[in-house]
Amino acid sequence: MILPMNSEIRPKVNQLIADEWAGPMIVTKGIVHDTSGADGFVSVDGGELTGYILYAVNGGECEILALQSLLENRGIGSGLIRAVIETAKSRRCTRVWLITTNDNIHAIRFYQRFGFELKGVFLNALEESRKLKPSIPLLGNEGIPLKHEFEFSWTL
């Protein structure tokens, strides 16, 4: 079940972001975002958190700041993205977009299969991001050097 973020589950989401993303601060395209109060949705099954998505609406666009499915291949990520797309439409946004890094091969495949279009590759963007958030590691998933940002976009 997909539900709006609420104060009861927010601490658990914030802890997951701290554990998985070294949050609450994340950096996309050189901008620091505090995710601890970002709007979002959660996926819950039997009272247990199974995923979350956080987003920000600015200038008629909706940026997905963080997405995590705690159970893979069950439609959780897709359901969370659909909830954000519907919210973005209701707020008259022109697109939903997100940034992922070059090491996140699983996410890159997921976003393309969902229907997002690759709109930009920002070479060596993580060098600048580390100036804003030094805790960003040098190596990412599967030991891949963490260097570049990929922008994916869904036009509304």
Residue pairs with C-beta under 8 A, 6 or more apart in sequence:
1 43
1 44
1 45
2 41
2 42
2 43
2 79
2 80
2 82
2 83
3 41
3 42
3 43
3 44
4 40
4 41
4 42
5 13
5 39
5 40
5 41
5 42
5 52
5 54
6 42
9 42
9 44
9 49
12 49
13 40
13 42
13 49
13 52
13 54
14 23
14 24
14 35
14 36
16 49
16 52
16 68
17 23
17 24
17 26
17 35
17 36
17 54
17 66
18 24
20 68
21 35
21 66
22 133
22 135
22 136
23 35
23 36
23 66
24 34
24 35
24 36
25 32
25 33
25 34
25 35
25 133
26 32
26 33
26 35
26 65
26 66
26 133
27 33
27 129
27 132
27 133
27 136
28 63
28 65
28 98
28 99
28 149
29 99
29 122
29 125
29 149
29 151
30 125
30 128
30 129
30 132
32 132
32 133
33 56
33 65
35 54
35 65
35 66
38 54
38 55
38 56
38 65
38 66
39 54
39 55
39 56
39 57
39 87
40 52
40 53
40 54
40 55
40 66
41 52
41 53
41 80
41 83
41 84
42 49
42 51
42 52
43 49
43 50
43 51
43 52
43 69
43 76
43 79
43 80
44 50
45 71
49 70
50 69
50 70
50 71
50 74
50 76
51 67
51 68
51 69
51 70
51 71
51 76
51 77
51 80
52 66
52 67
52 68
52 80
53 64
53 66
53 67
53 68
53 77
53 80
53 81
53 83
53 84
54 64
54 65
54 66
54 67
55 62
55 63
55 64
55 65
55 84
55 87
55 88
55 96
56 62
56 63
56 65
57 63
57 88
57 91
57 93
60 92
60 93
60 94
61 93
61 94
61 95
61 96
61 97
62 84
62 87
62 88
62 91
62 93
62 95
62 96
62 97
63 96
63 97
63 98
63 99
64 81
64 84
64 96
64 97
64 98
65 98
67 77
67 80
67 81
67 98
67 107
69 76
69 77
69 80
70 76
77 110
77 114
78 114
81 96
81 114
84 96
85 96
85 154
85 156
88 95
88 96
88 156
89 156
93 156
94 155
94 156
95 153
95 154
95 155
95 156
96 153
96 154
96 156
97 119
97 151
97 152
97 153
97 154
98 111
98 116
98 151
98 152
99 149
99 150
99 151
99 152
100 107
100 108
100 111
100 149
100 150
100 152
101 126
101 140
101 146
101 147
101 148
101 149
101 150
102 140
102 144
102 146
102 147
102 148
102 149
102 150
103 139
103 140
103 141
103 142
103 144
103 145
103 146
104 140
104 141
105 141
105 142
105 144
106 141
108 150
111 152
112 118
112 152
115 154
116 152
116 153
116 154
117 152
117 153
117 154
117 155
118 150
118 151
118 152
119 151
119 152
119 153
120 150
120 151
121 148
121 149
121 150
121 151
122 148
122 149
122 150
122 151
123 147
123 148
124 147
124 148
125 147
125 148
125 149
126 136
126 146
126 147
126 148
126 149
127 147
129 136
129 149
130 136
136 146
137 146
138 145
138 146
139 145
139 146
140 146
